[in-house]
């Protein structure tokens, strides 16, 4: 599994012993078992990102169960005005997104103050500046921010969103997300 452009460290006998028998390398096989991530001196927020239809909720739900991590659905932090705008087929602007992004980030940081050392959050985080906003946590907090970017072809994104039932994000909105998308670079 590549995360933020890097391969995670391979588990060895020393790391298994330090983590009370749990390997630090995530097991990505779908066995249904729960794996616990080791506690470290840092706390981690893992943002599962990408445009509508890429599978953020599916991947985050799987990871939350697999690694016993709390999980927040970023869409639940949209103010009603944003949801109404998107449901009507109007794309959000940068100014529409700033308060939402701050609410998502603040909820993740707040949850880490009273819960386990790892936390998952879904959030489109389409632009570099949006990811910078999500990264902006005090250095003294000991929180490390990571992004898992999910990429699919436009054809698959359109099909998946078209097939959704009961979601405010419609197929017409996928184009607007693709137009503003700034895929993460090597340094991110």
BELSULFEN-V785652 format. One record per pair of residues at least 4 apart in sequence whose C-alpha atoms are under 6 Angstrom apart, sorted by the first residue. I is the first residue (numbers start at 1). J is the second residue. If there is no record, write none. Layout:
BEGIN
i	j
I	J
I	J
END
This chain:
BEGIN
i	j
2	6
2	7
10	25
11	15
11	23
11	24
11	25
16	21
16	22
16	23
17	21
19	38
34	66
34	67
35	66
35	67
36	67
42	142
42	143
43	117
43	118
43	143
44	118
44	143
44	144
44	145
45	118
45	119
45	120
45	145
46	120
46	146
46	147
47	120
47	121
47	122
47	147
48	56
48	122
48	148
49	123
49	124
49	125
49	148
49	149
50	124
50	149
50	150
51	124
53	157
53	160
53	161
55	59
56	60
56	122
57	61
60	64
62	66
63	67
64	68
64	69
69	119
70	119
71	120
71	121
72	121
73	121
73	122
74	104
74	122
74	123
78	100
83	87
85	90
86	90
86	91
87	168
87	169
92	96
97	101
102	106
105	134
106	110
111	115
125	130
125	131
126	181
126	182
127	181
127	182
135	145
158	162
158	171
161	171
162	171
177	181
184	188
END
